[in-house]
Amino acid sequence: MRDSVLEKWLTDRGWKFTYTPEVPLAEVLVTDAARQNIRLGLPLNDDHVIGMAEAMENGSELPAIVTHKVSTGYEVDNGLHRVEAFRLLGRKLLDAYIVEFPTENAQAAIQILRRTVNTLNGEPLSLEERLEQAMYFIRSGYSTADAARLLGLKSSRLQPRVMAEKTQLRLKGLGKGALAEGASIPLLSTLHAVPRDKHLVLLLEFTKRARLTSDQVKELVKELRSAKSDEEMDAVLVNAEAQYSTQIAQTQGGLTRGPRPSPLRSLPALLLRANRIIKMEDGFSRLTRQDVTNILAQCRRTIADLQRLVASLERHRKKIA
């Protein structure tokens, strides 16, 4: 079955393609590279495959998959779940769009299509997955603006990751890659603006030792950028070391943190959220795809919160034992 939304999507992005009905399923190839690029290495959703197969048995038609021609058949670029549903039912033919790729840089073009078209009608990607996809495009030579546009992101959301990765590469080139381990993306992004390599390393070491807040790091970076010479930059860090020396000594290497709210305060809300989700089980048949996605996100948040609560209680139990 033709897919007008997909056709417009491909046309708007400059992909050349032809619609071919009844392609022999035996000639449709699913490679390891396709699984890695389309599903980010994740396994197929068996429930999704079964749901598609049941829909076809009840007379529904599925949109054509996306492929490109190779010497041995047609490699899949989008539609892994549909291919498996056809195989599950023992079908012999399926409809396909065949995309033409340029001879030059064909493999890069194939990977880019696989990673972008899945955002249109594939399994929904989380924000984190979309950000990682965008970073892949940037590493492949795309600008930040173009990568953000392809994944439906704002450039401002992506920019900190770009700056953070540049800082990581900079540290790695200095033989200090281990320093970036455990550092947050906002921190590495802020440190990208430090003009001298020596002071980048010194400031990151000091930030970890003193457990500086993001505002404190930003202020030090601002002072370093305002300094007129290496000597002035050195003085900025020496003064900072003296300024925070008392707190570092008192807390054995970190600023004193304010008291955290007791995890017990959040327990009623967690249990209420979990109970609400459980009660929805009887109504699953009425849920839309987006409903299920939202509920799964709620479940994962609840599990993560409960795990943190359990860890806090375990630590408290050891203290009072």
C-alpha positions in Angstrom: 0.0 0.0 0.0 1.3 3.5 -0.9 2.0 5.9 1.9 1.4 9.5 1.0 3.0 10.8 4.2 6.2 8.9 3.6 6.3 9.9 -0.1 6.0 13.6 0.9 8.7 13.1 3.6 11.1 11.5 1.1 10.4 14.1 -1.6 10.8 17.1 0.7 14.3 15.7 1.7 15.4 15.2 -1.8 15.4 11.3 -1.9 14.7 9.8 -5.3 12.5 6.7 -5.1 10.0 4.4 -7.0 7.0 2.6 -5.6 7.1 -1.1 -6.4 4.1 -3.3 -5.5 4.5 -7.1 -4.8 8.3 -7.4 -4.3 9.1 -11.1 -3.5 9.7 -11.4 0.2 12.5 -13.9 -0.5 14.5 -11.1 -2.1 14.0 -8.7 0.9 17.2 -8.7 3.0 17.6 -7.6 6.6 21.3 -7.1 7.4 23.0 -6.6 10.7 23.9 -3.0 9.6 20.2 -2.4 9.0 19.3 -3.6 12.5 21.9 -1.4 14.1 21.0 1.7 12.2 17.2 1.4 12.2 16.7 0.0 15.7 19.9 1.3 17.3 20.9 -2.3 18.0 17.6 -2.9 20.0 15.7 -6.1 19.4 12.4 -6.1 17.6 9.2 -5.6 19.5 7.5 -9.0 19.3 4.1 -7.6 20.4 4.3 -5.0 17.6 5.0 -7.7 15.0 2.1 -9.9 16.3 -0.2 -6.9 16.3 0.7 -6.1 12.7 0.2 -9.8 11.7 -3.3 -9.9 13.4 -4.3 -6.7 11.6 -3.3 -8.1 8.2 -5.3 -11.3 9.0 -8.3 -9.1 9.7 -8.0 -7.4 6.3 -5.8 -4.4 7.0 -3.1 -3.3 4.6 0.3 -2.2 5.8 2.3 0.7 4.2 5.1 -0.2 1.9 8.6 -0.7 3.4 11.6 1.3 2.3 14.5 -0.5 0.6 17.4 0.0 -1.8 18.5 -2.3 -4.6 21.6 -4.5 -4.1 23.0 -7.3 -6.3 21.2 -10.0 -4.2 17.9 -8.3 -3.7 16.5 -5.4 -1.7 18.0 -4.3 1.6 15.6 -2.9 4.2 16.0 0.7 5.2 12.7 1.0 7.1 10.0 -1.5 8.0 11.7 -4.3 10.0 8.6 -5.1 12.0 6.5 -5.2 8.8 8.9 -7.6 7.2 8.7 -9.9 10.2 4.9 -9.7 10.2 4.8 -10.8 6.6 7.1 -13.7 7.3 5.1 -14.7 10.3 2.0 -15.1 8.1 3.9 -16.9 5.4 3.2 -14.1 2.8 5.3 -14.2 -0.4 5.0 -10.6 -1.6 5.0 -7.1 -0.1 5.0 -3.5 -1.4 8.2 -1.5 -1.2 9.7 1.9 -2.0 13.1 1.6 -3.7 15.3 4.5 -2.9 18.2 5.5 -5.3 21.4 6.4 -3.6 24.3 8.4 -5.1 27.3 6.3 -6.0 29.6 8.6 -4.0 29.2 8.2 -0.2 26.4 5.7 -0.7 27.0 3.9 2.6 26.8 7.2 4.6 23.6 8.2 2.7 22.0 4.8 3.5 22.8 5.1 7.2 21.4 8.7 7.3 18.2 7.6 5.7 17.8 4.6 8.0 18.3 6.7 11.1 16.0 9.5 10.0 13.0 7.7 8.4 12.5 5.7 11.5 11.5 8.9 13.3 8.5 9.2 10.9 6.7 5.8 11.4 9.0 3.6 13.4 9.2 2.8 17.1 9.1 6.2 18.8 12.6 7.5 19.8 13.2 9.0 23.2 14.7 12.5 23.4 18.0 10.9 24.5 18.0 8.7 21.4 17.2 11.6 19.1 20.0 13.6 20.6 22.4 10.7 20.0 21.2 10.3 16.4 21.8 14.0 15.9 25.3 13.7 17.3 25.9 10.8 14.8 25.0 13.1 11.9 27.3 15.9 13.2 30.1 13.4 13.4 29.3 12.4 9.8 29.8 16.1 8.7 26.3 17.6 9.1 26.0 21.1 10.7 24.4 21.4 14.1 21.4 23.2 12.6 20.9 20.5 9.9 21.2 17.6 12.4 18.7 19.3 14.7 16.3 19.8 11.9 16.5 16.2 10.7 15.6 15.0 14.2 13.0 17.6 15.0 15.2 19.2 17.7 16.0 22.8 18.6 19.7 23.7 17.9 19.9 25.1 21.4 19.1 21.7 22.8 21.8 20.1 20.8 24.6 22.7 21.1 25.7 21.8 24.7 26.3 18.2 23.5 28.4 19.4 20.6 30.5 21.7 22.9 30.8 18.9 25.5 32.1 16.4 22.9 34.6 18.9 21.6 35.9 19.3 25.2 36.2 15.6 25.5 38.2 15.3 22.3 40.3 18.2 23.4 41.1 16.5 26.7 41.8 13.2 25.0 44.2 14.9 22.7 46.1 16.2 25.8 46.2 12.7 27.2 43.7 13.7 29.9 40.7 11.9 28.6 40.1 10.2 31.9 39.4 13.6 33.5 36.1 13.8 31.5 34.8 10.6 33.0 31.9 11.4 35.3 31.7 15.0 34.2 28.3 16.2 33.1 27.4 17.5 29.7 26.6 21.0 31.0 30.0 21.1 32.8 32.0 20.0 29.7 30.0 22.4 27.6 30.9 25.3 29.8 34.5 24.3 29.9 34.7 24.4 26.1 35.1 28.2 26.4 38.4 28.0 28.4 40.9 29.4 26.0 44.1 27.6 27.1 44.6 23.8 27.3 46.6 24.1 30.5 43.9 26.1 32.3 41.2 23.7 30.9 42.9 20.8 32.7 43.6 22.8 35.9 40.0 24.1 36.1 38.4 20.7 35.6 40.7 19.1 38.2 39.8 22.0 40.6 36.1 21.7 39.8 36.1 18.0 40.7 38.2 18.6 43.9 36.1 21.5 45.1 32.7 20.2 43.7 32.0 23.6 42.3 28.5 24.5 41.3 27.7 25.3 37.6 27.4 29.0 38.4 30.8 29.0 40.1 32.4 27.2 37.1 30.8 29.7 34.7 32.1 32.6 36.7 35.6 31.2 36.7 35.4 30.5 32.9 34.3 34.1 32.4 37.3 35.4 34.5 39.7 33.2 32.5 38.3 34.6 29.2 38.8 38.1 30.4 42.4 37.6 31.5 45.0 39.3 29.2 47.8 36.8 29.7 48.7 33.3 30.9 49.9 34.9 34.2 46.5 36.5 34.8 44.8 33.2 34.1 47.1 31.4 36.5 46.2 34.1 39.1 42.5 33.4 38.6 42.9 29.8 39.5 45.2 30.5 42.4 42.7 32.9 43.8 39.9 30.4 43.4 41.9 27.8 45.2 42.4 30.1 48.1 38.8 31.2 48.1 37.4 27.7 48.4 40.3 26.2 50.5 38.3 26.4 53.7 35.2 24.6 52.3 37.5 21.9 50.7 39.3 21.2 54.0 36.1 21.2 56.0 34.3 18.8 53.8 37.3 16.7 52.7 37.2 17.8 49.1 33.7 19.2 48.5 31.4 22.0 49.3 28.8 21.4 52.1 25.5 20.5 50.6 22.2 21.5 52.1 20.1 18.8 53.7 18.2 16.7 51.2 14.4 16.1 51.7 13.6 12.8 53.2 12.8 10.1 50.6 9.9 9.1 52.8 8.1 12.3 51.9 7.8 11.1 48.3 6.6 7.6 49.1 2.8 8.3 49.1 3.1 10.0 45.7 5.1 7.1 44.3 2.6 4.5 45.5 -0.3 6.5 44.2 1.3 6.8 40.8 2.1 3.0 40.7 -1.5 2.2 41.8 -3.0 4.4 39.2 -0.9 2.7 36.5 -1.8 -0.8 37.8 -5.6 0.0 37.7 -5.3 0.9 34.1 -4.5 -2.7 33.1 -8.1 -3.6 32.5 -8.4 -0.7 30.0 -5.3 -1.5 28.0 -7.4 -2.5 24.9 -8.7 1.1 24.7 -5.3 2.7 24.7 -3.7 4.3 21.7 0.0 3.9 20.8 0.8 7.3 22.3 -1.1 6.4 25.5 1.0 3.2 25.9 4.2 5.3 25.3 3.2 7.7 28.0 2.3 5.0 30.5 5.6 3.2 29.8 7.5 6.4 30.6 5.5 6.8 33.8 6.3 3.2 34.8 10.0 3.7 34.2 10.0 6.9 36.2 8.2 5.2 39.1 10.6 2.2 39.0 13.6 4.6 39.0 12.2 6.6 41.9 11.4 3.5 43.9 14.9 2.1 43.3 16.4 5.3 44.7 14.0 5.2 47.7 15.0 1.6 48.4 18.7 2.5 48.2 18.2 5.4 50.7 16.3 3.2 53.1 19.0 0.5 52.9 21.7 3.0 53.7 19.6 4.3 56.6 19.0 0.8 57.9 22.8 0.2 58.0 23.3 3.4 60.0 20.7 2.4 62.7 21.6 -1.3 62.9 
